[in-house]
């Protein structure tokens, strides 16, 4: 054995060895604990990141659905506009047909009035012919 090994100055070296070893063990435990904590935080952050990704995808789908709905509404609006225009064309056509029928009706009424006048003229002419026949007969009878 070394004579200085048991010397008072050397004793502190051997007694310090145990507390340093304990400190190292505690440091190791602390580091393992911190590692586990960091690992749990990392896993938590991963889950949060995945959740945010899912929410982002869901929002993108919702956005696409809203765009599709908007496009569908635009198509429906355009279809309604076309139907409205078609109804306007039909209405205008019906109005033209109505006006045409009114003109035809007026023409028929004028034609009927003309025929009535012609009929009256014929009746008048027949009366005049009858009167002329009677006058002619009277003249013939007087001339005999």
Secondary structure by P-SEA (a helix, b strand, c coil): cccccccccaaaaaaaaaaaaaaaaaaaaaaaaaaaaaaaaaaaaaaaaaaaaaaaaaaaaaaaaaaaaaaaaaaaaaaaaaaaaaaaaaaaaaaaaaaaaaaaaaaaaaaaaaaaaaaaaaaaaaaaaaaaaaaaaaaaaaac
